[in-house]
Amino acid sequence: MKHVVKILSLLVAVSAFWIALLQAAIIPRSHTWLLPIYFVVSLGCYGLLMVGIGLMQFPTCPREAVLLQHDITEAKDFLSANGVDVRSD
C-alpha cells in the first residue's frame, strides 16, 4: 500500500508541476506537452528498477527448499497410492 501512495503522490506532484508550466508558459508549449510522455517512460523505468532490485535482493532459503522437496515427495507418494500417474517423462 505504501508504494501506491508513493506513486499517487508522485503523480499529483508531476501533474501540478505540468499544469504550472502550462499556465506560466516558462517553456514552450511544444516541450510542455511532452512531459506526460516523459513521466510515463520514467515511471516504467522506475518500475523496472524496483523489479531488478527486488530480484537482486531475493532471499535464498535452503531450509525451505528442503522442506518443499519433502512435501513434493510426500504428495507424489500420496497421489501414486491413489492411482494417479505422477511420473515426469
C-alpha positions, -999 to +999 in steps of 0.1 A: +000+000+000+029+023+007+041+021-029+006+030-042+006+061-020+041+070-032+032+066-068+000+086-065+017+114-046+044+115-073+017+116-100-001+145-082+032+164-079+042+159-115+007+169-126+008+201-105+042+209-120+030+203-155-001+225-150+021+252-135+044+251-166+014+253-189+000+283-170+033+302-166+045+295-202+081+292-189+090+266-215+075+264-250+042+246-253+057+221-277+080+209-250+054+211-222+031+187-240+058+160-240+061+160-202+034+133-197+052+110-221+084+116-202+066+109-170+052+076-182+086+065-195+102+075-162+076+055-143+083+025-164+120+028-158+113+032-121+092+000-121+119-020-139+144-007-115+123-018-085+118-053-100+155-056-107+164-046-071+138-070-058+153-098-078+188-090-067+178-090-030+156-121-032+165-143-003+176-178-007+161-202+018+179-236+017+159-250+047+126-241+030+138-257-003+145-290+015+110-288+032+094-281-002+112-311-018+099-332+011+064-320+006+066-327-032+078-363-025+050-368+000+024-355-024+038-378-052+036-408-029+000-399-019-011-395-055+006-427-066-011-446-038-045-432-050-038-443-086-027-410-102+003-412-126+029-386-114+059-397-135+079-370-151+087-385-185 
